[in-house]
Amino acid sequence: MASLNVGNLGEYLREQRRSAQLSLRQLADAAGVSNPYLSQIERGLRKPSAEVLQQVAKALRISAETLYVRAGILDAERDRDEVETRAVILADPTLNERQKQVLLQIYESFRKENGFEIAPADETGHGTDAPETQDIPDAQPPQDTAVRGPRRADGSDAGPQQTAS
């Protein structure tokens, strides 16, 4: 009954739970899932949803993406660059949390614009309670002035001949 990577996921979850010095019951309570269901996941009998994996990852304080890969939800090779990019952004000590979330939202919007599917923020473990970019006045994506040129105060494009002062 176990599918592709479920056994591997269960073993990994058990190791992480033990490293965190949590009992099965404590982790189940912290993740908001039943004790028997979590036990079945650890034994490789059940394949949890992305939502359950996110809750478990949050309770264990580990990356939800790692669990998604182990569960076969994310393709490790195809999605590795995206996960690494997100990890680098989130680990940057020079950015505050608001800036990190805005940068991730901009990154996701560019990926979507280029035709790449992105998981909703609540499935990635990132940005679940982050403000929308539109709600932050200074959170506009940077304009590519090398391509578009500078903007006038009214928002229209200024031609190259109009930029010299």
Residue, then its C-alpha position, 0 to 999 in steps of 0.5 A: m500500500a505504501s507509495l513511492n517515497v512514503g516509507n522514506l518520509g516516515e523514517y525521516l519524520r521519526e528521526q526528526r521527531r526523535s531529534a526534537q525529543l518529542s513523543l509521537r503524541q506531542l508531535a501529533d498535538a503540536a501539528g494538529v493531527s491525530n496520534p494514530y494518523l501520525s503513527q501511520i505516516e511514520r510507518g509508511l502506511r499513509k501518504p499525508s497531504a501537503e497541508v499535513l506535511q506543512q503542519v508537521a514541518k512547522a511543529l518540528r521547525i524544519s523545512a516543509e519543502t524537505l518533507y514535500v520532496r521526501a513525500g514525492i510532492l516536489d520533484a527534487e531535481r526540477d524544484r531544487d533551484e526554486v527551493e534553494t533560491r527561497a532558502v537563500i532569501l529566507a536565510d539572508p541576515t541583512l533582510n528583515e522578515r517583511q522584506k524577505q516575504v516581499l522578495l519571495q512574492i516578487y520571485e513567485s510572480f516572475r516565475k508565474e509570469n514565465g509559465f512556471e507553476i508555483a505552489p500556493a504560499d500556504e503549501t510552501g511553508h512560506g508567506t502564510d501570514a505575510p502581507e500582500t505586496q499591494d498592501i506594502p507601499d514601498a514593495q513594488p518590483p524594481q523597474d528595469t531601467a536598462v530596458r524601459g528607461p526612467r519614468r516621469a513623475d506621472g508614471s509615463d516612460a521618459g525617452p532617452q533624450q529626455t533624461a539628461s538634465 
